Amino acid sequence: MSITTRRADPADADLLHDLAARTFGLACPPGTLPSDIDAFIARHLSRESFDRYLADSGRTILIAEQDGTPVGYSMLVDGPIADPDVAAVVDEKTSIELSKFYVAEDRHGSGAAAALMAATLTEAAATGAEHCWLGVNQQNARAARFYKKHGFEIVGVKRFLVGDVWHDDHVRVRSLP
């Protein structure tokens, strides 16, 4: 299977919303209410949200495709760190955030995530950042293994709101080449 990555463009907003709606719940801890997942998607992963993200020069969105079918996406955010828990452990002057990284469940283990991560880290390094950071739910063991394999180490914790429920995330950082 051929895996490629590309930068998203404004015409991809519907595609990205569809991918986000299918993949966001995979990262949530067991027991997260579907209504909370739906509320998060409506607020942060709607088509209109992606229209804004794609128009924001501080964001880079990549799409992974397998045999021409979109199977995942990532989003880098270059800018100030608003969360004080993250700001306490990440240097915003030298770092870029990996804000979103999702691959369709039926493509887990296919190599799509590894290809998307390689492309994402290349894009992150091209910004001049020295480090890349992310937040991942503490109960998401699969993602934790994946991020560790790709050099992201735990440096702190933060909270993440899904619907009306706060969840605990690990903050992970890795150096960029």
Rosetta constraint file for C-alpha pairs under 8 A:
AtomPair CA 1 CA 66 HARMONIC 6.53 0.50
AtomPair CA 1 CA 67 HARMONIC 6.12 0.50
AtomPair CA 2 CA 66 HARMONIC 5.52 0.50
AtomPair CA 2 CA 67 HARMONIC 5.14 0.50
AtomPair CA 3 CA 64 HARMONIC 6.94 0.50
AtomPair CA 3 CA 65 HARMONIC 5.64 0.50
AtomPair CA 3 CA 66 HARMONIC 4.44 0.50
AtomPair CA 3 CA 67 HARMONIC 6.41 0.50
AtomPair CA 3 CA 111 HARMONIC 7.72 0.50
AtomPair CA 3 CA 112 HARMONIC 6.19 0.50
AtomPair CA 3 CA 115 HARMONIC 7.11 0.50
AtomPair CA 4 CA 64 HARMONIC 5.76 0.50
AtomPair CA 4 CA 65 HARMONIC 5.28 0.50
AtomPair CA 4 CA 66 HARMONIC 6.46 0.50
AtomPair CA 4 CA 115 HARMONIC 7.44 0.50
AtomPair CA 5 CA 62 HARMONIC 6.58 0.50
AtomPair CA 5 CA 63 HARMONIC 5.50 0.50
AtomPair CA 5 CA 64 HARMONIC 4.40 0.50
AtomPair CA 5 CA 65 HARMONIC 6.09 0.50
AtomPair CA 5 CA 115 HARMONIC 7.41 0.50
AtomPair CA 5 CA 116 HARMONIC 6.39 0.50
AtomPair CA 5 CA 119 HARMONIC 6.91 0.50
AtomPair CA 6 CA 62 HARMONIC 5.50 0.50
AtomPair CA 6 CA 63 HARMONIC 5.45 0.50
AtomPair CA 6 CA 64 HARMONIC 6.72 0.50
AtomPair CA 7 CA 60 HARMONIC 7.31 0.50
AtomPair CA 7 CA 61 HARMONIC 5.88 0.50
AtomPair CA 7 CA 62 HARMONIC 4.45 0.50
AtomPair CA 7 CA 63 HARMONIC 6.23 0.50
AtomPair CA 8 CA 12 HARMONIC 6.05 0.50
AtomPair CA 8 CA 54 HARMONIC 7.52 0.50
AtomPair CA 8 CA 60 HARMONIC 7.87 0.50
AtomPair CA 8 CA 61 HARMONIC 5.47 0.50
AtomPair CA 8 CA 62 HARMONIC 5.39 0.50
AtomPair CA 8 CA 63 HARMONIC 6.08 0.50
AtomPair CA 9 CA 13 HARMONIC 7.76 0.50
AtomPair CA 9 CA 54 HARMONIC 6.52 0.50
AtomPair CA 10 CA 51 HARMONIC 6.53 0.50
AtomPair CA 10 CA 54 HARMONIC 5.80 0.50
AtomPair CA 10 CA 55 HARMONIC 7.34 0.50
AtomPair CA 12 CA 16 HARMONIC 6.03 0.50
AtomPair CA 13 CA 17 HARMONIC 6.14 0.50
AtomPair CA 13 CA 47 HARMONIC 5.53 0.50
AtomPair CA 13 CA 48 HARMONIC 7.69 0.50
AtomPair CA 13 CA 50 HARMONIC 5.25 0.50
AtomPair CA 13 CA 51 HARMONIC 5.77 0.50
AtomPair CA 13 CA 54 HARMONIC 7.66 0.50
AtomPair CA 14 CA 18 HARMONIC 6.18 0.50
AtomPair CA 14 CA 47 HARMONIC 5.59 0.50
AtomPair CA 14 CA 50 HARMONIC 7.99 0.50
AtomPair CA 15 CA 19 HARMONIC 6.26 0.50
AtomPair CA 15 CA 70 HARMONIC 7.85 0.50
AtomPair CA 16 CA 20 HARMONIC 5.98 0.50
AtomPair CA 16 CA 47 HARMONIC 7.56 0.50
AtomPair CA 16 CA 50 HARMONIC 7.00 0.50
AtomPair CA 16 CA 73 HARMONIC 7.41 0.50
AtomPair CA 17 CA 21 HARMONIC 6.01 0.50
AtomPair CA 17 CA 45 HARMONIC 5.89 0.50
AtomPair CA 17 CA 46 HARMONIC 5.58 0.50
AtomPair CA 17 CA 47 HARMONIC 5.25 0.50
AtomPair CA 17 CA 50 HARMONIC 6.86 0.50
AtomPair CA 18 CA 22 HARMONIC 6.29 0.50
AtomPair CA 19 CA 23 HARMONIC 6.05 0.50
AtomPair CA 19 CA 70 HARMONIC 7.86 0.50
AtomPair CA 19 CA 71 HARMONIC 7.25 0.50
AtomPair CA 19 CA 72 HARMONIC 6.64 0.50
AtomPair CA 19 CA 73 HARMONIC 7.60 0.50
AtomPair CA 19 CA 104 HARMONIC 7.29 0.50
AtomPair CA 20 CA 24 HARMONIC 5.51 0.50
AtomPair CA 20 CA 41 HARMONIC 7.48 0.50
AtomPair CA 20 CA 45 HARMONIC 6.26 0.50
AtomPair CA 20 CA 102 HARMONIC 7.49 0.50
AtomPair CA 21 CA 25 HARMONIC 7.70 0.50
AtomPair CA 21 CA 41 HARMONIC 6.37 0.50
AtomPair CA 21 CA 45 HARMONIC 7.24 0.50
AtomPair CA 22 CA 104 HARMONIC 6.98 0.50
AtomPair CA 23 CA 27 HARMONIC 7.48 0.50
AtomPair CA 23 CA 102 HARMONIC 6.07 0.50
AtomPair CA 23 CA 103 HARMONIC 6.56 0.50
AtomPair CA 23 CA 104 HARMONIC 5.74 0.50
AtomPair CA 23 CA 105 HARMONIC 7.13 0.50
AtomPair CA 24 CA 28 HARMONIC 7.16 0.50
AtomPair CA 24 CA 37 HARMONIC 7.60 0.50
AtomPair CA 24 CA 41 HARMONIC 7.66 0.50
AtomPair CA 24 CA 102 HARMONIC 7.15 0.50
AtomPair CA 25 CA 37 HARMONIC 6.25 0.50
AtomPair CA 26 CA 105 HARMONIC 7.57 0.50
AtomPair CA 27 CA 137 HARMONIC 7.15 0.50
AtomPair CA 27 CA 140 HARMONIC 6.34 0.50
AtomPair CA 27 CA 143 HARMONIC 7.77 0.50
AtomPair CA 28 CA 32 HARMONIC 6.40 0.50
AtomPair CA 28 CA 137 HARMONIC 7.03 0.50
AtomPair CA 28 CA 140 HARMONIC 7.26 0.50
AtomPair CA 29 CA 137 HARMONIC 7.19 0.50
AtomPair CA 29 CA 139 HARMONIC 5.82 0.50
AtomPair CA 29 CA 140 HARMONIC 6.51 0.50
AtomPair CA 32 CA 36 HARMONIC 6.90 0.50
AtomPair CA 32 CA 37 HARMONIC 7.20 0.50
AtomPair CA 33 CA 37 HARMONIC 6.50 0.50
AtomPair CA 34 CA 38 HARMONIC 6.03 0.50
AtomPair CA 35 CA 39 HARMONIC 6.05 0.50
AtomPair CA 35 CA 163 HARMONIC 7.28 0.50
AtomPair CA 36 CA 40 HARMONIC 6.24 0.50
AtomPair CA 36 CA 162 HARMONIC 5.70 0.50
AtomPair CA 36 CA 163 HARMONIC 3.89 0.50
AtomPair CA 36 CA 164 HARMONIC 6.48 0.50
AtomPair CA 36 CA 165 HARMONIC 7.50 0.50
AtomPair CA 37 CA 41 HARMONIC 6.24 0.50
AtomPair CA 37 CA 162 HARMONIC 6.34 0.50
AtomPair CA 37 CA 163 HARMONIC 6.35 0.50
AtomPair CA 38 CA 42 HARMONIC 6.07 0.50
AtomPair CA 38 CA 163 HARMONIC 7.69 0.50
AtomPair CA 39 CA 43 HARMONIC 6.15 0.50
AtomPair CA 39 CA 162 HARMONIC 7.51 0.50
AtomPair CA 39 CA 163 HARMONIC 5.26 0.50
AtomPair CA 40 CA 44 HARMONIC 5.80 0.50
AtomPair CA 40 CA 45 HARMONIC 7.16 0.50
AtomPair CA 40 CA 162 HARMONIC 5.62 0.50
AtomPair CA 40 CA 163 HARMONIC 5.48 0.50
AtomPair CA 41 CA 45 HARMONIC 4.53 0.50
AtomPair CA 41 CA 46 HARMONIC 6.03 0.50
AtomPair CA 42 CA 46 HARMONIC 5.22 0.50
AtomPair CA 43 CA 49 HARMONIC 7.58 0.50
AtomPair CA 44 CA 49 HARMONIC 5.87 0.50
AtomPair CA 45 CA 49 HARMONIC 5.63 0.50
AtomPair CA 45 CA 50 HARMONIC 6.56 0.50
AtomPair CA 46 CA 50 HARMONIC 6.40 0.50
AtomPair CA 47 CA 51 HARMONIC 6.23 0.50
AtomPair CA 48 CA 52 HARMONIC 6.40 0.50
AtomPair CA 49 CA 53 HARMONIC 6.18 0.50
AtomPair CA 50 CA 54 HARMONIC 5.86 0.50
AtomPair CA 51 CA 55 HARMONIC 6.32 0.50
AtomPair CA 52 CA 56 HARMONIC 6.27 0.50
AtomPair CA 53 CA 59 HARMONIC 6.46 0.50
AtomPair CA 54 CA 59 HARMONIC 7.09 0.50
AtomPair CA 54 CA 60 HARMONIC 7.61 0.50
AtomPair CA 54 CA 61 HARMONIC 7.28 0.50
AtomPair CA 58 CA 77 HARMONIC 5.81 0.50
AtomPair CA 58 CA 78 HARMONIC 5.07 0.50
AtomPair CA 58 CA 79 HARMONIC 6.62 0.50
AtomPair CA 59 CA 75 HARMONIC 6.67 0.50
AtomPair CA 59 CA 76 HARMONIC 5.47 0.50
AtomPair CA 59 CA 77 HARMONIC 4.65 0.50
AtomPair CA 59 CA 78 HARMONIC 6.32 0.50
AtomPair CA 60 CA 75 HARMONIC 5.57 0.50
AtomPair CA 60 CA 76 HARMONIC 5.10 0.50
AtomPair CA 60 CA 77 HARMONIC 6.76 0.50
AtomPair CA 60 CA 123 HARMONIC 7.94 0.50
AtomPair CA 61 CA 73 HARMONIC 6.93 0.50
AtomPair CA 61 CA 74 HARMONIC 5.58 0.50
AtomPair CA 61 CA 75 HARMONIC 4.40 0.50
AtomPair CA 61 CA 76 HARMONIC 6.46 0.50
AtomPair CA 62 CA 73 HARMONIC 5.41 0.50
AtomPair CA 62 CA 74 HARMONIC 5.25 0.50
AtomPair CA 62 CA 75 HARMONIC 6.50 0.50
AtomPair CA 62 CA 116 HARMONIC 7.65 0.50
AtomPair CA 62 CA 119 HARMONIC 8.00 0.50
AtomPair CA 62 CA 120 HARMONIC 7.09 0.50
AtomPair CA 63 CA 70 HARMONIC 6.70 0.50
AtomPair CA 63 CA 71 HARMONIC 7.60 0.50
AtomPair CA 63 CA 72 HARMONIC 5.81 0.50
AtomPair CA 63 CA 73 HARMONIC 4.36 0.50
AtomPair CA 63 CA 74 HARMONIC 6.69 0.50
AtomPair CA 63 CA 116 HARMONIC 7.54 0.50
AtomPair CA 64 CA 70 HARMONIC 5.83 0.50
AtomPair CA 64 CA 71 HARMONIC 5.72 0.50
AtomPair CA 64 CA 72 HARMONIC 5.01 0.50
AtomPair CA 64 CA 73 HARMONIC 5.84 0.50
AtomPair CA 64 CA 112 HARMONIC 6.69 0.50
AtomPair CA 64 CA 115 HARMONIC 7.66 0.50
AtomPair CA 64 CA 116 HARMONIC 5.81 0.50
AtomPair CA 65 CA 69 HARMONIC 5.00 0.50
AtomPair CA 65 CA 70 HARMONIC 4.24 0.50
AtomPair CA 65 CA 71 HARMONIC 5.41 0.50
AtomPair CA 65 CA 72 HARMONIC 7.07 0.50
AtomPair CA 65 CA 112 HARMONIC 7.66 0.50
AtomPair CA 66 CA 70 HARMONIC 6.49 0.50
AtomPair CA 66 CA 71 HARMONIC 6.49 0.50
AtomPair CA 66 CA 112 HARMONIC 7.10 0.50
AtomPair CA 71 CA 103 HARMONIC 5.73 0.50
AtomPair CA 71 CA 104 HARMONIC 5.39 0.50
AtomPair CA 71 CA 107 HARMONIC 6.93 0.50
AtomPair CA 71 CA 112 HARMONIC 7.51 0.50
AtomPair CA 72 CA 101 HARMONIC 7.53 0.50
AtomPair CA 72 CA 102 HARMONIC 5.36 0.50
AtomPair CA 72 CA 103 HARMONIC 3.99 0.50
AtomPair CA 72 CA 104 HARMONIC 5.95 0.50
AtomPair CA 72 CA 112 HARMONIC 7.57 0.50
AtomPair CA 72 CA 113 HARMONIC 7.49 0.50
AtomPair CA 72 CA 116 HARMONIC 7.67 0.50
AtomPair CA 73 CA 100 HARMONIC 7.47 0.50
AtomPair CA 73 CA 101 HARMONIC 5.87 0.50
AtomPair CA 73 CA 102 HARMONIC 5.61 0.50
AtomPair CA 73 CA 103 HARMONIC 6.62 0.50
AtomPair CA 73 CA 116 HARMONIC 7.35 0.50
AtomPair CA 74 CA 98 HARMONIC 7.33 0.50
AtomPair CA 74 CA 99 HARMONIC 7.47 0.50
AtomPair CA 74 CA 100 HARMONIC 5.03 0.50
AtomPair CA 74 CA 101 HARMONIC 4.27 0.50
AtomPair CA 74 CA 102 HARMONIC 6.47 0.50
AtomPair CA 74 CA 116 HARMONIC 7.39 0.50
AtomPair CA 74 CA 120 HARMONIC 6.96 0.50
AtomPair CA 75 CA 98 HARMONIC 5.96 0.50
AtomPair CA 75 CA 99 HARMONIC 5.48 0.50
AtomPair CA 75 CA 100 HARMONIC 4.90 0.50
AtomPair CA 75 CA 101 HARMONIC 6.64 0.50
AtomPair CA 76 CA 96 HARMONIC 6.81 0.50
AtomPair CA 76 CA 97 HARMONIC 5.52 0.50
AtomPair CA 76 CA 98 HARMONIC 4.62 0.50
AtomPair CA 76 CA 99 HARMONIC 5.66 0.50
AtomPair CA 76 CA 100 HARMONIC 7.22 0.50
AtomPair CA 76 CA 120 HARMONIC 7.69 0.50
AtomPair CA 76 CA 124 HARMONIC 7.07 0.50
AtomPair CA 77 CA 96 HARMONIC 6.08 0.50
AtomPair CA 77 CA 97 HARMONIC 5.08 0.50
AtomPair CA 77 CA 98 HARMONIC 6.50 0.50
AtomPair CA 77 CA 99 HARMONIC 6.34 0.50
AtomPair CA 78 CA 95 HARMONIC 7.74 0.50
AtomPair CA 78 CA 96 HARMONIC 5.08 0.50
AtomPair CA 78 CA 97 HARMONIC 6.41 0.50
AtomPair CA 79 CA 92 HARMONIC 7.36 0.50
AtomPair CA 79 CA 96 HARMONIC 7.31 0.50
AtomPair CA 80 CA 92 HARMONIC 6.24 0.50
AtomPair CA 81 CA 86 HARMONIC 7.03 0.50
AtomPair CA 81 CA 87 HARMONIC 5.89 0.50
AtomPair CA 81 CA 92 HARMONIC 6.20 0.50
AtomPair CA 82 CA 86 HARMONIC 7.96 0.50
AtomPair CA 82 CA 87 HARMONIC 7.28 0.50
AtomPair CA 83 CA 87 HARMONIC 6.16 0.50
AtomPair CA 83 CA 158 HARMONIC 7.94 0.50
AtomPair CA 84 CA 88 HARMONIC 6.07 0.50
AtomPair CA 85 CA 89 HARMONIC 7.06 0.50
AtomPair CA 85 CA 156 HARMONIC 7.66 0.50
AtomPair CA 85 CA 157 HARMONIC 6.84 0.50
AtomPair CA 85 CA 158 HARMONIC 5.64 0.50
AtomPair CA 86 CA 90 HARMONIC 5.85 0.50
AtomPair CA 86 CA 156 HARMONIC 7.30 0.50
AtomPair CA 86 CA 157 HARMONIC 7.40 0.50
AtomPair CA 86 CA 158 HARMONIC 6.58 0.50
AtomPair CA 86 CA 171 HARMONIC 7.00 0.50
AtomPair CA 87 CA 91 HARMONIC 6.70 0.50
AtomPair CA 87 CA 92 HARMONIC 6.99 0.50
AtomPair CA 89 CA 155 HARMONIC 6.46 0.50
AtomPair CA 89 CA 156 HARMONIC 6.39 0.50
AtomPair CA 90 CA 95 HARMONIC 7.19 0.50
AtomPair CA 90 CA 133 HARMONIC 7.54 0.50
AtomPair CA 90 CA 173 HARMONIC 7.80 0.50
AtomPair CA 91 CA 95 HARMONIC 6.03 0.50
AtomPair CA 92 CA 96 HARMONIC 7.18 0.50
AtomPair CA 94 CA 129 HARMONIC 5.14 0.50
AtomPair CA 94 CA 130 HARMONIC 5.32 0.50
AtomPair CA 94 CA 131 HARMONIC 6.23 0.50
AtomPair CA 95 CA 129 HARMONIC 5.15 0.50
AtomPair CA 95 CA 130 HARMONIC 5.88 0.50
AtomPair CA 95 CA 131 HARMONIC 4.56 0.50
AtomPair CA 95 CA 132 HARMONIC 5.41 0.50
AtomPair CA 95 CA 133 HARMONIC 6.89 0.50
AtomPair CA 96 CA 124 HARMONIC 6.77 0.50
AtomPair CA 96 CA 129 HARMONIC 6.09 0.50
AtomPair CA 96 CA 131 HARMONIC 6.43 0.50
AtomPair CA 96 CA 132 HARMONIC 4.94 0.50
AtomPair CA 96 CA 133 HARMONIC 6.32 0.50
AtomPair CA 97 CA 132 HARMONIC 5.65 0.50
AtomPair CA 97 CA 133 HARMONIC 4.91 0.50
AtomPair CA 97 CA 134 HARMONIC 5.72 0.50
AtomPair CA 98 CA 132 HARMONIC 6.52 0.50
AtomPair CA 98 CA 133 HARMONIC 5.88 0.50
AtomPair CA 98 CA 134 HARMONIC 5.09 0.50
AtomPair CA 99 CA 134 HARMONIC 6.17 0.50
AtomPair CA 99 CA 135 HARMONIC 7.57 0.50
AtomPair CA 102 CA 113 HARMONIC 7.88 0.50
AtomPair CA 103 CA 107 HARMONIC 6.67 0.50
AtomPair CA 103 CA 108 HARMONIC 6.85 0.50
AtomPair CA 103 CA 112 HARMONIC 7.38 0.50
AtomPair CA 103 CA 113 HARMONIC 6.27 0.50
AtomPair CA 104 CA 108 HARMONIC 6.81 0.50
AtomPair CA 107 CA 111 HARMONIC 7.89 0.50
AtomPair CA 107 CA 112 HARMONIC 6.79 0.50
AtomPair CA 108 CA 112 HARMONIC 7.42 0.50
AtomPair CA 108 CA 113 HARMONIC 7.24 0.50
AtomPair CA 109 CA 113 HARMONIC 7.78 0.50
AtomPair CA 111 CA 115 HARMONIC 6.23 0.50
AtomPair CA 112 CA 116 HARMONIC 6.08 0.50
AtomPair CA 113 CA 117 HARMONIC 6.00 0.50
AtomPair CA 114 CA 118 HARMONIC 6.17 0.50
AtomPair CA 115 CA 119 HARMONIC 6.30 0.50
AtomPair CA 116 CA 120 HARMONIC 5.99 0.50
AtomPair CA 117 CA 121 HARMONIC 6.05 0.50
AtomPair CA 118 CA 122 HARMONIC 6.25 0.50
AtomPair CA 119 CA 123 HARMONIC 6.25 0.50
AtomPair CA 120 CA 124 HARMONIC 6.10 0.50
AtomPair CA 121 CA 125 HARMONIC 6.09 0.50
AtomPair CA 121 CA 132 HARMONIC 7.83 0.50
AtomPair CA 121 CA 176 HARMONIC 7.02 0.50
AtomPair CA 122 CA 126 HARMONIC 6.20 0.50
AtomPair CA 123 CA 127 HARMONIC 6.73 0.50
AtomPair CA 124 CA 128 HARMONIC 7.45 0.50
AtomPair CA 124 CA 129 HARMONIC 6.54 0.50
AtomPair CA 124 CA 132 HARMONIC 7.03 0.50
AtomPair CA 124 CA 176 HARMONIC 7.56 0.50
AtomPair CA 125 CA 129 HARMONIC 5.61 0.50
AtomPair CA 125 CA 130 HARMONIC 6.84 0.50
AtomPair CA 125 CA 176 HARMONIC 5.73 0.50
AtomPair CA 125 CA 177 HARMONIC 6.55 0.50
AtomPair CA 129 CA 176 HARMONIC 7.27 0.50
AtomPair CA 130 CA 175 HARMONIC 5.92 0.50
AtomPair CA 130 CA 176 HARMONIC 5.26 0.50
AtomPair CA 130 CA 177 HARMONIC 7.61 0.50
AtomPair CA 131 CA 173 HARMONIC 6.67 0.50
AtomPair CA 131 CA 174 HARMONIC 5.58 0.50
AtomPair CA 131 CA 175 HARMONIC 4.37 0.50
AtomPair CA 131 CA 176 HARMONIC 5.20 0.50
AtomPair CA 132 CA 173 HARMONIC 5.62 0.50
AtomPair CA 132 CA 174 HARMONIC 5.50 0.50
AtomPair CA 132 CA 175 HARMONIC 6.42 0.50
AtomPair CA 132 CA 176 HARMONIC 6.70 0.50
AtomPair CA 133 CA 152 HARMONIC 7.63 0.50
AtomPair CA 133 CA 171 HARMONIC 7.00 0.50
AtomPair CA 133 CA 172 HARMONIC 5.50 0.50
AtomPair CA 133 CA 173 HARMONIC 4.25 0.50
AtomPair CA 133 CA 174 HARMONIC 6.53 0.50
AtomPair CA 134 CA 171 HARMONIC 5.75 0.50
AtomPair CA 134 CA 172 HARMONIC 5.39 0.50
AtomPair CA 134 CA 173 HARMONIC 6.59 0.50
AtomPair CA 135 CA 158 HARMONIC 7.52 0.50
AtomPair CA 135 CA 169 HARMONIC 5.70 0.50
AtomPair CA 135 CA 170 HARMONIC 5.51 0.50
AtomPair CA 135 CA 171 HARMONIC 4.55 0.50
AtomPair CA 135 CA 172 HARMONIC 6.23 0.50
AtomPair CA 136 CA 140 HARMONIC 7.11 0.50
AtomPair CA 136 CA 143 HARMONIC 7.35 0.50
AtomPair CA 136 CA 144 HARMONIC 7.23 0.50
AtomPair CA 136 CA 169 HARMONIC 5.00 0.50
AtomPair CA 136 CA 170 HARMONIC 5.40 0.50
AtomPair CA 136 CA 171 HARMONIC 6.71 0.50
AtomPair CA 136 CA 172 HARMONIC 7.75 0.50
AtomPair CA 137 CA 167 HARMONIC 7.04 0.50
AtomPair CA 137 CA 168 HARMONIC 5.94 0.50
AtomPair CA 137 CA 169 HARMONIC 4.13 0.50
AtomPair CA 137 CA 170 HARMONIC 6.23 0.50
AtomPair CA 138 CA 144 HARMONIC 7.84 0.50
AtomPair CA 138 CA 168 HARMONIC 6.03 0.50
AtomPair CA 138 CA 169 HARMONIC 5.00 0.50
AtomPair CA 138 CA 170 HARMONIC 5.69 0.50
AtomPair CA 140 CA 144 HARMONIC 6.21 0.50
AtomPair CA 141 CA 145 HARMONIC 6.20 0.50
AtomPair CA 142 CA 146 HARMONIC 6.34 0.50
AtomPair CA 143 CA 147 HARMONIC 6.05 0.50
AtomPair CA 144 CA 148 HARMONIC 6.04 0.50
AtomPair CA 145 CA 149 HARMONIC 6.08 0.50
AtomPair CA 146 CA 150 HARMONIC 6.41 0.50
AtomPair CA 147 CA 151 HARMONIC 6.43 0.50
AtomPair CA 147 CA 152 HARMONIC 5.29 0.50
AtomPair CA 147 CA 153 HARMONIC 7.86 0.50
AtomPair CA 148 CA 152 HARMONIC 4.96 0.50
AtomPair CA 148 CA 153 HARMONIC 6.16 0.50
AtomPair CA 151 CA 173 HARMONIC 7.88 0.50
AtomPair CA 151 CA 174 HARMONIC 5.56 0.50
AtomPair CA 151 CA 175 HARMONIC 7.81 0.50
AtomPair CA 152 CA 172 HARMONIC 5.28 0.50
AtomPair CA 152 CA 173 HARMONIC 4.88 0.50
AtomPair CA 152 CA 174 HARMONIC 4.56 0.50
AtomPair CA 153 CA 172 HARMONIC 4.91 0.50
AtomPair CA 153 CA 173 HARMONIC 5.39 0.50
AtomPair CA 153 CA 174 HARMONIC 6.35 0.50
AtomPair CA 154 CA 170 HARMONIC 6.25 0.50
AtomPair CA 154 CA 171 HARMONIC 5.68 0.50
AtomPair CA 154 CA 172 HARMONIC 4.30 0.50
AtomPair CA 154 CA 173 HARMONIC 6.62 0.50
AtomPair CA 155 CA 170 HARMONIC 7.57 0.50
AtomPair CA 155 CA 171 HARMONIC 5.76 0.50
AtomPair CA 155 CA 172 HARMONIC 5.62 0.50
AtomPair CA 155 CA 173 HARMONIC 6.75 0.50
AtomPair CA 156 CA 170 HARMONIC 5.93 0.50
AtomPair CA 156 CA 171 HARMONIC 4.96 0.50
AtomPair CA 156 CA 172 HARMONIC 7.16 0.50
AtomPair CA 157 CA 168 HARMONIC 7.03 0.50
AtomPair CA 157 CA 169 HARMONIC 5.60 0.50
AtomPair CA 157 CA 170 HARMONIC 4.49 0.50
AtomPair CA 157 CA 171 HARMONIC 5.18 0.50
AtomPair CA 158 CA 168 HARMONIC 6.06 0.50
AtomPair CA 158 CA 169 HARMONIC 5.26 0.50
AtomPair CA 158 CA 170 HARMONIC 6.37 0.50
AtomPair CA 158 CA 171 HARMONIC 6.64 0.50
AtomPair CA 159 CA 166 HARMONIC 6.17 0.50
AtomPair CA 159 CA 167 HARMONIC 5.54 0.50
AtomPair CA 159 CA 168 HARMONIC 4.81 0.50
AtomPair CA 159 CA 169 HARMONIC 5.82 0.50
AtomPair CA 160 CA 166 HARMONIC 5.49 0.50
AtomPair CA 160 CA 167 HARMONIC 5.08 0.50
AtomPair CA 160 CA 168 HARMONIC 6.29 0.50
AtomPair CA 160 CA 169 HARMONIC 6.66 0.50
AtomPair CA 161 CA 165 HARMONIC 5.69 0.50
AtomPair CA 161 CA 166 HARMONIC 4.46 0.50
AtomPair CA 161 CA 167 HARMONIC 6.17 0.50
AtomPair CA 162 CA 166 HARMONIC 6.33 0.50
AtomPair CA 162 CA 167 HARMONIC 7.31 0.50
